[in-house]
Amino acid sequence: MSDTAQTRPVRRRVPVAVSAPDPISREGAVSQLRRHPEVELREETGPGTVSLFVENTLDEAALSRLRRIVRSEGARAVVVVGTLRETELLDVVGCGIGAIVWRHEATAHRLVQAVLAASRGDGDLPADLLGRLISQVGTLHRGIEGRPGAPSIGLVPREVDVLRLIADGLDTGEIAGKLSYSERTVKNVIHALTTRLHLRNRAHAVAYALREGYI
């Protein structure tokens, strides 16, 4: 074996468990993911696992299963759904889930893209959903604006700058370039604010910043 082969780093595969309402939907998602070497399919969810959660609609029973997967089992999640109402969108983001894929757009490439984003704790929302989220959270903010005792999350200016660029769809490297920071600094800013505010990921942080009127 050559020295190059011996020293070549091994790319970590992302463990993924598929949850679907019927065998056909599950097998379809599994077959889409199976062809990609970045993914390691698992039967069970758990800490460090990404759950690919497939549903036509998110009724209360589906939302309860989703909350259990994320909060009790410690998995990250990608939601693949046919339709999503504004209230359900806020519920999903409130669970700390920032990766959503429309069922009609769920190609193998799109699913793997969302799985990898979720494994990093990044957001991955369709453009139309991001617009709806911004509109909905803005409505909530206007409803509490000026209310005595309304809470403030106390973001510092550079946190606001980073969150604004996340909301614009930029990744860590692009944010670093825009703000003349190192990528490590950007990651540290995001980690510090999500830890301080008990937020689960970037999309959750953006939602809170929008609701409080920072962006």
Summary of the structure (lengths in Angstrom):
residues: 215
radius of gyration: 18.3
end to end distance: 54.4
largest distance: 70.3
contacts: 638
relative contact order: 0.11
helix: 54%
strand: 13%
